[in-house]
Amino acid sequence: MSSDHIQLVTADRPYYLALKGSNVSTSTTASPYVLKYATATRPASASGSAIVSGAMNYLKVSPRITNVGTSSIRVIGWVWCGDSLLWIPNLITDVTCTLDVSSGATINGTASMMGCSSFTRATGDCKIFNATSLGTTGFFIVDTVGFDLVELAFRTTGSTPATANAHIGDI
């Protein structure tokens, strides 16, 4: 009998910022999402994306983005493969966000970080909870069981990059 197993734990931790102390600049249509390939280098937060540790079961994501064009977020799960010594990327979901311009907040010194009132799933799987009125923000939940790292890759269609971050919570 194999000793490998996954233990599911249910606990709700408070929201925390994907990036503490700084925000990221989003990719734009001039430089769309960076393609992700298997790599021997551990993925790290960089321009346009934030890397967080794998969640317990699910990750609750409430993005904050400055108001520049249409925004979207791609969630990628990373798994370490000891046999090949590679980090393997897996697309979990890709959602488009409608910003709620009435919900601006200052995060890490950046003013007017807007929440999203609604989301539209482009591909992958997630559970979307759209806001029912202005002044409240929506969120989405992704299944992250089995991923060592989770990447939030932000993108906007504006001619200049927006600033982005996300409140996240493990469920």
Disulfide bonds with the S-S distance in Angstrom:
none
